[in-house]
Each structure stands twice: as C-alpha cells, then as structure tokens.
C-alpha cells in the first residue's frame, strides 16, 4: 500500500519527538523525489521536523514563512507554516500543530516553490 494524505511519514516518532504526516498527495510524491535526489539533506530535514520543528533562533535554511504564507489552513484550523531549505532549490513546507505534536507536510519540492518568487 502506498502512502497518501493523512498518512505518517515513517517511522513513528520516538519519545518527545513530533510526528510527521502528509497533508497532501503532492507532498507524498514530492517527498519521494527529494529522497531520491538529496537523501542526506532530506534525512536532515526529517530529523529537524522530528526534534526541533520551530528552531530558536531561526536560520536561513529553517524558518517560518512570512507574509501571506506565515500561516495556512488545514482541516479547518490555522497553523504556522515553516520552511526547510533541503537543497539550493528544494524545499519542504510544513504546518506546525503544537497541540498534537505533529508536522503536517504540506509541500515537498525538488525545485524552488513558485509561490515565493
């Protein structure tokens, strides 16, 4: 069975870690492509979402999005939206659900998202 919207990005979280779940079918496919093209950096992004999804201080490569992208609605709730720069062009966007200790993987792309150009 293949992964789909709402499914966890395996494996399950360890104690104190955040769960990562796909928020869209596009994120599933994008994650697979990132894993193929930049496996080491994608693993680092996965680890960051698991252990420190809202770093303080933020970095150039891991930060909350700004302006109209600072938040997004998922399943009827508004969440802060974060970005990890996986490669020079590849990005991961996720919504941080602190109450559930969950990162909803909204976008994973091997190229820079056009929305922020």
C-alpha positions as CSV (number, residue, x, y, z in Angstrom):
1,X,0.0,0.0,0.0
2,X,1.4,3.4,-0.9
3,X,1.3,6.5,1.3
4,X,-1.4,9.1,1.0
5,X,-2.8,12.2,2.5
6,X,-3.0,11.9,6.3
7,X,-0.6,9.0,6.5
8,X,2.5,9.3,8.7
9,X,6.0,9.8,7.2
10,X,7.6,6.7,8.6
11,X,8.9,5.6,11.1
12,X,6.8,6.6,14.1
13,X,8.2,9.3,16.4
14,X,10.3,8.4,19.4
15,X,9.7,9.8,22.9
16,X,9.4,13.6,22.9
17,X,9.5,13.8,19.1
18,X,7.0,15.2,16.7
19,X,5.0,13.0,14.3
20,X,5.3,14.0,10.6
21,X,2.2,13.4,8.4
22,X,1.5,14.1,4.8
23,X,-1.0,16.9,4.3
24,X,-1.5,16.3,0.6
25,X,-0.9,13.7,-2.1
26,X,1.5,16.1,-3.8
27,X,3.6,16.2,-0.7
28,X,3.9,12.4,-0.8
29,X,5.3,12.4,-4.4
30,X,7.5,15.5,-3.7
31,X,9.0,13.8,-0.6
32,X,9.8,10.7,-2.6
33,X,11.6,12.9,-5.2
34,X,13.5,14.7,-2.6
35,X,14.6,11.4,-1.0
36,X,15.9,10.2,-4.5
37,X,17.7,13.5,-5.3
38,X,19.1,14.5,-2.0
39,X,18.8,11.7,0.5
40,X,21.2,13.0,3.1
41,X,19.7,16.5,3.2
42,X,16.2,15.1,3.2
43,X,17.1,13.0,6.2
44,X,18.4,16.1,8.0
45,X,15.1,17.9,7.2
46,X,13.1,14.9,8.6
47,X,15.2,14.9,11.7
48,X,14.7,18.7,12.2
49,X,10.9,18.3,11.9
50,X,11.0,15.5,14.4
51,X,13.1,17.1,17.1
52,X,13.1,20.9,16.6
53,X,10.4,22.0,14.2
54,X,10.4,25.6,15.4
55,X,14.1,26.4,16.0
56,X,15.1,29.4,18.0
57,X,16.8,31.2,16.6
58,X,15.6,30.6,13.1
59,X,18.2,30.1,10.4
60,X,18.3,31.0,6.7
61,X,17.6,27.3,5.9
62,X,14.9,26.6,8.5
63,X,12.4,29.4,9.3
64,X,8.8,30.3,9.5
65,X,7.4,31.7,6.2
66,X,6.4,35.3,6.1
67,X,3.5,37.5,5.0
68,X,0.6,35.6,3.4
69,X,2.5,32.3,3.8
70,X,3.1,32.7,7.5
71,X,0.0,30.6,8.3
72,X,-2.2,28.1,6.4
73,X,-5.5,26.3,7.0
74,X,-5.5,22.6,7.3
75,X,-8.6,20.6,8.3
76,X,-10.4,23.8,9.3
77,X,-7.6,25.1,11.6
78,X,-4.9,27.7,11.1
79,X,-1.3,26.7,11.7
80,X,2.1,28.4,11.5
81,X,3.8,27.4,8.3
82,X,7.5,26.6,8.2
83,X,10.1,26.0,5.5
84,X,13.3,23.9,5.4
85,X,15.7,24.5,2.5
86,X,16.7,21.0,1.7
87,X,18.9,21.9,-1.3
88,X,19.6,25.2,-3.1
89,X,16.2,24.9,-4.8
90,X,14.4,22.1,-2.9
91,X,12.1,23.0,-0.2
92,X,9.8,21.4,2.5
93,X,6.9,23.4,3.8
94,X,5.0,22.1,6.9
95,X,2.3,23.2,9.3
96,X,3.2,23.0,12.9
97,X,0.4,21.6,15.1
98,X,1.9,22.1,18.6
99,X,-1.2,20.7,20.3
100,X,-0.8,17.3,18.6
101,X,3.0,17.5,18.3
102,X,2.5,17.0,14.6
103,X,4.2,18.5,11.5
104,X,1.8,18.4,8.5
105,X,4.0,18.1,5.4
106,X,2.3,20.4,3.0
107,X,4.8,20.7,0.2
108,X,8.0,19.0,-0.8
109,X,9.7,20.1,-4.0
110,X,13.0,19.5,-5.6
111,X,12.7,23.0,-7.2
112,X,12.0,26.3,-5.6
113,X,8.3,26.9,-5.0
114,X,7.0,29.5,-7.4
115,X,4.6,30.9,-4.8
116,X,7.5,32.7,-3.1
117,X,9.3,34.0,-6.2
